[in-house]
């Protein structure tokens, strides 16, 4: 706190105690009462990686909740949302038996993971916050806030970070241009308050821009896998070919009786679309996809599967792998920065100074264990040639890779280069036992992104 007062910013990530982590509904008296009853004991219970609260649940549900419950969904909670974490097979109760190794649902998730890689899966992805940024100056304001260039044609989706004046990351999100004067900003729901505050704080007083929180106005269905185009073509007359519907573009398409915003984007590393639709159409579109999906082997998948898939691709997750102490240079996101765009962006000068000062002192690296048995959850020590160099920040099991996979910092005061990463021999300490691991600055799964652009 003293350093924050003196310097104007904290030297560590304080997201976990920042008031901006809270949302208005969390100040509800009944919610506070019910959660407080459980939280003290929860803090001193074994810290299983997927441990869930039992009280103050069911705060927010998507329109699909009952449909998914009927199909065996095990619901976890995130930012108040009840979301499917995984699905139990028919006749099996969706219940977790906690332990540190392979839990009772491990194979269920593995099946969802493989179905995404080999066929097509559908996820309820409504646990994302969404903002409309509209007005005459929307492009100018957003392009100043975004490190990437959002002065793009209508229908383009841009992956970008928002940086502070120190060049470190305040938000990690997508910005899609809906019209000349309208953008859709999408981020993880846990960052909703901070994203909204940062956006409003950096709109000049004289700018003609309006920000509208439309989180409750859209249900998101995430359709992913090599057969996603085939399935979508069965329910929509739209031309979904690469030429007509390229990667990172958005179009309004018809599905059944509904018109939806379809964005060709992925967080799993496969061909796929995110479908944005008003909640009143959610059940109809879901039923339409499920009925047509029987012919192509459509499978429902939970967000635990989403995490195993994104880990294999080394896709970043703000608040876990990256935070507001990292620059894009250190965490492999420099490709999403446009240094040359007119008028620059917040943090550009600081980022250029970092870039010109030589190799960063730490880099975010992906690790794949050589032994298929151990798990990675995060916080495990990393050793290079027998010397401690950092910790794993996030880990999961790579079902397509055949072993646990994680991302973590590799540090060296003289600077971490690609050669430094390649030329080392790595081990990760898991519960006191060092397990050999491969290291890479790129995702081990489909590093050329051929599947994404198929």
C-alpha positions as CSV (number, residue, x, y, z in Angstrom):
1,X,0.0,0.0,0.0
2,X,2.8,2.4,0.9
3,X,4.5,1.8,-2.5
4,X,1.1,2.3,-4.2
5,X,0.7,5.7,-2.5
6,X,4.3,6.8,-3.2
7,X,4.6,5.6,-6.8
8,X,1.0,5.9,-7.9
9,X,0.7,2.2,-8.7
10,X,1.5,-1.1,-6.9
11,X,4.6,-3.2,-7.7
12,X,2.6,-6.4,-7.7
13,X,-0.7,-7.6,-9.2
14,X,-3.5,-6.5,-6.8
15,X,-6.4,-7.6,-8.8
16,X,-7.4,-10.1,-6.1
17,X,-7.9,-7.2,-3.6
18,X,-8.9,-4.4,-6.0
19,X,-12.5,-3.1,-5.4
20,X,-12.9,-3.4,-9.2
21,X,-13.0,-7.1,-8.9
22,X,-16.5,-6.8,-7.3
23,X,-19.8,-6.5,-9.1
24,X,-23.0,-4.8,-7.8
25,X,-24.9,-8.0,-7.1
26,X,-22.1,-9.1,-4.7
27,X,-23.2,-6.3,-2.3
28,X,-26.6,-7.9,-2.0
29,X,-27.4,-8.5,1.7
30,X,-28.6,-12.1,1.3
31,X,-25.7,-13.0,-0.9
32,X,-23.2,-11.6,1.6
33,X,-24.9,-13.4,4.5
34,X,-25.0,-16.8,2.7
35,X,-21.4,-16.6,1.3
36,X,-19.9,-15.4,4.6
37,X,-21.3,-18.5,6.4
38,X,-19.2,-20.7,4.3
39,X,-16.2,-18.7,3.3
40,X,-14.1,-18.9,6.5
41,X,-14.1,-22.7,6.5
42,X,-13.6,-22.7,2.8
43,X,-10.4,-20.7,3.2
44,X,-8.9,-23.4,5.5
45,X,-10.1,-26.4,3.6
46,X,-7.8,-28.4,1.2
47,X,-7.1,-26.2,-1.8
48,X,-8.2,-28.5,-4.6
49,X,-7.9,-26.8,-8.0
50,X,-11.6,-27.1,-8.8
51,X,-13.1,-26.7,-5.4
52,X,-16.5,-25.0,-5.5
53,X,-18.6,-23.1,-3.0
54,X,-21.9,-24.7,-2.0
55,X,-23.7,-21.7,-0.7
56,X,-24.8,-18.4,-2.4
57,X,-25.1,-20.4,-5.7
58,X,-27.5,-20.0,-8.6
59,X,-27.1,-16.2,-8.7
60,X,-27.0,-16.1,-12.5
61,X,-28.1,-18.7,-15.0
62,X,-28.1,-18.6,-18.8
63,X,-31.4,-19.4,-20.6
64,X,-29.9,-22.8,-21.4
65,X,-29.3,-23.9,-17.8
66,X,-32.2,-26.4,-17.6
67,X,-31.5,-27.9,-21.0
68,X,-27.8,-28.5,-20.0
69,X,-28.8,-29.8,-16.6
70,X,-31.0,-32.4,-18.3
71,X,-28.0,-33.5,-20.3
72,X,-25.7,-34.2,-17.3
73,X,-24.0,-30.9,-16.7
74,X,-21.9,-30.4,-13.6
75,X,-22.2,-26.7,-12.8
76,X,-19.4,-24.7,-11.4
77,X,-19.6,-21.0,-10.5
78,X,-17.7,-18.0,-12.0
79,X,-18.6,-14.4,-11.3
80,X,-22.0,-15.6,-10.1
81,X,-22.7,-17.5,-13.3
82,X,-23.7,-21.2,-13.1
83,X,-21.7,-22.7,-16.0
84,X,-21.2,-26.3,-17.2
85,X,-17.8,-27.4,-16.2
86,X,-18.1,-30.9,-17.6
87,X,-20.9,-33.4,-18.6
88,X,-21.5,-36.8,-17.0
89,X,-22.6,-39.7,-19.2
90,X,-26.2,-40.8,-19.2
91,X,-27.0,-42.6,-15.9
92,X,-24.0,-41.0,-14.0
93,X,-24.6,-38.4,-11.3
94,X,-22.6,-35.2,-12.1
95,X,-20.7,-35.0,-8.9
96,X,-17.0,-34.4,-8.0
97,X,-14.9,-36.7,-5.8
98,X,-12.1,-34.3,-4.9
99,X,-8.5,-35.5,-5.0
100,X,-5.2,-34.3,-6.4
101,X,-4.8,-36.9,-9.1
102,X,-7.3,-38.0,-11.7
103,X,-10.7,-37.1,-10.4
104,X,-13.8,-39.1,-11.2
105,X,-14.7,-36.9,-14.2
106,X,-11.2,-36.9,-15.8
107,X,-12.3,-39.2,-18.7
108,X,-15.5,-37.4,-19.3
109,X,-13.5,-34.2,-19.9
110,X,-11.0,-36.1,-22.0
111,X,-13.9,-37.2,-24.3
112,X,-15.1,-33.6,-24.7
113,X,-11.6,-32.5,-25.5
114,X,-11.1,-35.2,-28.1
115,X,-14.5,-34.4,-29.7
116,X,-13.4,-30.7,-30.1
117,X,-10.2,-31.7,-31.7
118,X,-11.7,-34.4,-34.0
119,X,-15.3,-33.5,-34.5
120,X,-17.5,-30.6,-33.1
121,X,-18.6,-29.5,-29.7
122,X,-21.0,-26.9,-28.3
123,X,-20.3,-24.8,-25.2
124,X,-22.5,-22.4,-23.4
125,X,-20.1,-19.4,-23.4
126,X,-22.4,-16.8,-21.8
127,X,-19.9,-16.2,-19.0
128,X,-18.3,-13.3,-20.9
129,X,-18.9,-9.6,-20.4
130,X,-19.9,-7.6,-23.4
131,X,-19.9,-3.8,-24.0
132,X,-21.2,-1.8,-26.9
133,X,-19.0,1.2,-27.6
134,X,-20.9,3.6,-29.9
135,X,-20.7,7.1,-31.3
136,X,-18.9,9.4,-33.7
137,X,-15.6,9.1,-31.9
138,X,-15.8,5.4,-31.0
139,X,-12.9,4.5,-33.4
140,X,-10.6,7.3,-32.2
141,X,-11.2,6.5,-28.5
142,X,-10.8,2.8,-28.8
143,X,-7.8,3.0,-31.0
144,X,-6.1,5.1,-28.3
145,X,-6.9,2.6,-25.6
146,X,-6.1,-0.6,-27.6
147,X,-2.5,-1.6,-28.4
148,X,-3.7,-3.2,-31.6
149,X,-5.3,-1.3,-34.5
150,X,-9.1,-1.3,-34.4
151,X,-9.5,1.1,-37.3
152,X,-10.6,-1.9,-39.4
153,X,-13.4,-2.6,-41.9
154,X,-16.8,-3.4,-40.5
155,X,-17.0,-7.0,-39.6
156,X,-13.4,-7.5,-38.4
157,X,-12.6,-8.9,-35.0
158,X,-9.4,-7.7,-33.4
159,X,-7.5,-9.4,-30.5
160,X,-5.8,-6.8,-28.4
161,X,-4.6,-5.7,-25.0
162,X,-5.2,-2.5,-23.1
163,X,-2.0,-1.1,-21.6
164,X,-1.3,1.4,-18.9
165,X,1.4,4.2,-19.1
166,X,4.0,1.7,-17.9
167,X,3.3,-0.6,-20.9
168,X,1.8,-3.4,-18.7
169,X,-1.5,-5.1,-19.4
170,X,-4.7,-3.9,-17.9
171,X,-7.1,-6.0,-20.1
172,X,-6.9,-8.8,-22.6
173,X,-10.0,-9.0,-25.0
174,X,-11.5,-8.8,-28.4
175,X,-12.9,-5.8,-30.2
176,X,-15.3,-6.4,-33.2
177,X,-16.4,-3.6,-35.4
178,X,-20.2,-3.9,-35.9
179,X,-20.7,-0.6,-37.8
180,X,-18.7,2.5,-38.7
181,X,-19.6,4.0,-35.3
182,X,-20.2,0.8,-33.2
183,X,-17.9,-1.8,-31.6
184,X,-18.5,-4.9,-29.5
185,X,-15.9,-5.4,-26.7
186,X,-15.8,-8.8,-25.2
187,X,-13.8,-9.9,-22.1
188,X,-13.9,-12.4,-19.3
189,X,-16.8,-11.7,-16.9
190,X,-14.4,-11.6,-13.9
191,X,-12.9,-8.4,-15.4
192,X,-16.2,-6.7,-16.1
193,X,-16.0,-3.9,-13.6
194,X,-12.4,-3.1,-14.2
195,X,-12.8,-3.1,-18.0
196,X,-15.8,-0.8,-17.8
197,X,-14.0,1.5,-15.4
198,X,-10.8,1.6,-17.5
199,X,-12.8,2.3,-20.7
200,X,-14.9,5.1,-19.1
201,X,-11.8,6.6,-17.4
202,X,-10.0,7.0,-20.8
203,X,-12.9,8.6,-22.8
204,X,-12.1,12.3,-23.2
205,X,-14.8,14.6,-21.8
206,X,-15.5,16.1,-25.3
207,X,-15.7,12.7,-27.1
208,X,-19.0,11.6,-28.6
209,X,-19.0,8.0,-27.2
210,X,-21.5,6.0,-25.3
211,X,-20.6,2.7,-23.4
212,X,-23.4,0.2,-22.8
213,X,-23.1,-3.0,-20.8
214,X,-24.9,-5.6,-22.9
215,X,-23.7,-8.6,-21.0
216,X,-27.3,-9.7,-20.2
217,X,-28.4,-8.9,-23.8
218,X,-26.4,-11.8,-25.4
219,X,-26.3,-15.5,-25.0
220,X,-23.1,-16.9,-26.5
221,X,-22.9,-20.4,-28.0
222,X,-19.4,-21.5,-28.8
223,X,-19.3,-24.0,-31.7
224,X,-15.8,-25.4,-32.2
225,X,-14.1,-28.3,-34.0
226,X,-13.1,-29.4,-37.6
227,X,-16.8,-30.3,-38.3
228,X,-18.2,-27.0,-37.0
229,X,-18.5,-25.6,-40.6
230,X,-20.4,-28.8,-41.7
231,X,-22.8,-28.5,-38.8
232,X,-23.4,-24.7,-39.2
233,X,-24.0,-25.2,-42.9
234,X,-26.8,-27.6,-42.1
235,X,-28.8,-25.0,-40.1
236,X,-27.8,-21.8,-42.0
237,X,-28.0,-20.7,-45.6
238,X,-24.8,-18.5,-45.1
239,X,-21.7,-19.2,-47.1
240,X,-19.2,-20.3,-44.5
241,X,-16.2,-21.0,-46.7
242,X,-12.8,-19.5,-46.1
243,X,-13.2,-17.1,-48.9
244,X,-16.7,-15.8,-47.8
245,X,-16.1,-16.0,-44.1
246,X,-12.4,-15.6,-43.2
247,X,-10.9,-16.1,-39.7
248,X,-11.4,-13.1,-37.3
249,X,-14.5,-11.8,-39.1
250,X,-18.1,-11.3,-38.1
251,X,-21.3,-11.7,-40.0
252,X,-25.0,-11.8,-39.2
253,X,-26.4,-15.2,-40.3
254,X,-29.6,-17.0,-40.0
255,X,-30.0,-20.1,-37.8
256,X,-33.4,-21.6,-37.8
257,X,-35.8,-18.7,-37.2
258,X,-33.1,-16.5,-35.6
259,X,-30.6,-14.0,-36.8
260,X,-27.3,-14.2,-34.9
261,X,-23.9,-12.5,-34.9
262,X,-21.4,-15.1,-35.8
263,X,-17.7,-14.4,-35.1
264,X,-15.2,-16.8,-36.6
265,X,-12.8,-16.9,-33.7
266,X,-11.4,-19.6,-31.4
267,X,-10.0,-20.0,-27.9
268,X,-9.3,-23.7,-28.4
269,X,-7.2,-23.8,-31.5
270,X,-9.7,-25.2,-34.0
271,X,-12.0,-24.1,-36.7
272,X,-15.0,-22.5,-35.0
273,X,-17.5,-19.7,-34.4
274,X,-18.9,-17.8,-31.4
275,X,-22.6,-17.2,-31.9
276,X,-24.1,-14.1,-30.2
277,X,-27.9,-14.0,-29.9
278,X,-30.6,-12.4,-27.8
279,X,-31.5,-14.7,-24.9
280,X,-35.1,-15.1,-26.1
281,X,-33.8,-17.0,-29.1
282,X,-31.3,-19.1,-27.2
283,X,-33.4,-22.2,-26.7
284,X,-34.5,-22.3,-30.3
285,X,-31.0,-22.0,-31.7
286,X,-29.7,-24.5,-29.2
287,X,-32.4,-27.0,-30.1
288,X,-31.8,-26.4,-33.8
289,X,-28.0,-27.1,-33.4
290,X,-28.5,-30.1,-31.2
291,X,-31.0,-31.7,-33.6
292,X,-28.8,-31.1,-36.7
293,X,-25.8,-32.2,-34.7
294,X,-26.9,-35.8,-34.3
295,X,-25.8,-36.3,-37.9
296,X,-22.2,-35.1,-37.4
297,X,-21.6,-36.3,-33.8
298,X,-22.1,-33.0,-32.0
299,X,-21.1,-33.3,-28.3
300,X,-21.7,-30.8,-25.5
301,X,-18.5,-29.6,-23.7
302,X,-17.8,-27.7,-20.5
303,X,-15.4,-24.9,-19.7
304,X,-13.0,-27.3,-18.0
305,X,-12.4,-28.7,-21.4
306,X,-12.0,-25.2,-22.8
307,X,-9.1,-24.7,-20.4
308,X,-7.3,-28.0,-21.4
309,X,-7.7,-27.0,-25.1
310,X,-6.4,-23.5,-24.7
311,X,-3.5,-24.7,-22.6
312,X,-2.3,-26.9,-25.4
313,X,-2.3,-23.8,-27.6
314,X,-0.6,-21.7,-25.0
315,X,-3.5,-19.1,-25.3
316,X,-3.3,-16.6,-22.5
317,X,-5.8,-16.2,-19.7
318,X,-5.8,-12.8,-17.9
319,X,-5.6,-13.1,-14.2
320,X,-3.9,-16.5,-14.4
321,X,-1.0,-16.5,-16.9
322,X,-0.8,-12.8,-17.4
323,X,-1.6,-9.8,-15.2
324,X,-1.0,-6.0,-14.9
325,X,2.7,-6.4,-14.1
326,X,3.4,-8.0,-17.5
327,X,4.2,-6.3,-20.8
328,X,3.2,-8.0,-24.2
329,X,6.9,-8.4,-24.8
330,X,7.4,-10.7,-21.9
331,X,4.3,-12.9,-22.4
332,X,4.4,-13.5,-26.1
333,X,1.7,-11.0,-27.2
334,X,3.9,-8.5,-29.1
335,X,2.1,-9.8,-32.3
336,X,-1.0,-8.1,-31.1
337,X,0.6,-4.6,-30.8
338,X,0.6,-2.1,-33.7
339,X,3.4,0.3,-33.0
340,X,2.9,2.2,-36.2
341,X,-0.7,3.1,-36.1
342,X,-1.5,6.8,-36.2
343,X,-1.8,8.6,-32.9
344,X,-0.2,5.7,-31.0
345,X,-1.8,4.1,-28.0
346,X,-1.6,4.3,-24.2
347,X,1.7,2.7,-23.1
348,X,3.4,2.8,-26.5
349,X,6.4,4.9,-25.4
350,X,7.0,2.7,-22.3
351,X,6.7,-0.4,-24.4
352,X,9.2,0.9,-26.9
353,X,11.7,1.6,-24.1
354,X,11.2,-2.0,-22.9
355,X,11.8,-3.2,-26.4
356,X,15.0,-1.2,-26.9
357,X,16.5,-2.1,-23.6
358,X,17.3,-5.6,-24.7
359,X,15.8,-9.1,-24.0
360,X,13.2,-9.1,-21.2
361,X,14.4,-10.6,-17.9
362,X,11.6,-13.1,-18.0
363,X,9.5,-14.8,-20.6
364,X,6.3,-16.8,-20.5
365,X,7.1,-20.3,-21.7
366,X,5.0,-23.4,-22.3
367,X,6.0,-26.7,-20.7
368,X,5.0,-30.3,-21.6
369,X,5.9,-33.0,-19.1
370,X,7.6,-36.1,-20.5
371,X,5.8,-38.3,-18.0
372,X,2.1,-38.8,-18.7
373,X,1.1,-39.3,-15.0
374,X,1.8,-36.1,-13.0
375,X,-0.5,-33.1,-13.1
376,X,0.3,-29.4,-13.2
377,X,-2.0,-26.9,-11.4
378,X,0.2,-23.8,-11.0
379,X,2.9,-22.6,-8.6
380,X,5.2,-25.6,-9.3
381,X,9.0,-24.6,-9.3
382,X,10.8,-24.7,-12.7
383,X,14.4,-25.7,-13.0
384,X,16.7,-25.1,-16.0
385,X,19.9,-27.2,-15.9
386,X,19.3,-27.7,-12.2
387,X,18.9,-24.0,-11.4
388,X,15.6,-22.6,-10.2
389,X,14.3,-20.1,-12.8
390,X,10.6,-19.5,-12.1
391,X,7.2,-21.0,-11.3
392,X,4.4,-22.5,-13.4
393,X,1.5,-20.0,-13.4
394,X,-1.2,-22.2,-14.8
395,X,-1.4,-25.9,-15.8
396,X,-3.8,-28.6,-16.9
397,X,-3.8,-31.9,-18.7
398,X,-3.1,-31.9,-22.4
399,X,-5.3,-34.7,-23.6
400,X,-4.2,-34.4,-27.2
401,X,-0.5,-34.1,-26.2
402,X,-0.7,-37.0,-23.8
403,X,0.7,-35.3,-20.7
404,X,0.2,-32.3,-18.4
405,X,1.0,-28.9,-20.0
406,X,1.5,-25.5,-18.4
407,X,2.9,-22.0,-18.8
408,X,5.3,-20.3,-16.5
409,X,7.9,-17.6,-16.1
410,X,11.6,-18.4,-17.0
411,X,13.8,-15.6,-15.5
412,X,17.3,-14.5,-16.0
413,X,18.8,-11.0,-15.0
414,X,20.8,-10.9,-18.2
415,X,17.7,-11.4,-20.4
416,X,15.8,-14.4,-21.7
417,X,16.3,-15.0,-25.4
418,X,14.9,-17.8,-27.6
419,X,18.3,-19.5,-27.6
420,X,18.3,-19.4,-23.8
421,X,15.0,-21.3,-23.8
422,X,16.0,-23.7,-26.5
423,X,19.3,-24.6,-25.1
424,X,18.2,-25.5,-21.5
425,X,17.2,-28.8,-19.9
426,X,14.1,-28.4,-17.8
427,X,12.5,-30.1,-14.8
428,X,9.4,-29.1,-12.9
429,X,9.1,-29.9,-9.2
430,X,5.8,-31.6,-8.5
431,X,5.2,-32.3,-4.8
432,X,8.9,-32.7,-4.2
433,X,9.6,-34.8,-7.3
434,X,11.3,-33.3,-10.3
435,X,9.7,-34.3,-13.6
436,X,11.5,-33.6,-17.0
437,X,9.7,-31.3,-19.3
438,X,10.0,-29.8,-22.8
439,X,10.0,-26.0,-23.2
440,X,8.7,-23.9,-26.0
441,X,7.8,-20.2,-26.7
442,X,5.0,-21.4,-29.0
443,X,2.1,-23.7,-28.3
444,X,2.9,-27.4,-28.7
445,X,-0.4,-28.1,-30.5
446,X,-0.6,-26.9,-34.1
447,X,2.0,-24.1,-33.8
448,X,1.4,-23.0,-37.4
449,X,-2.4,-22.4,-36.7
450,X,-3.3,-24.5,-39.7
451,X,-6.4,-25.9,-38.0
452,X,-7.6,-22.5,-36.9
453,X,-7.6,-21.3,-40.5
454,X,-8.9,-24.5,-42.1
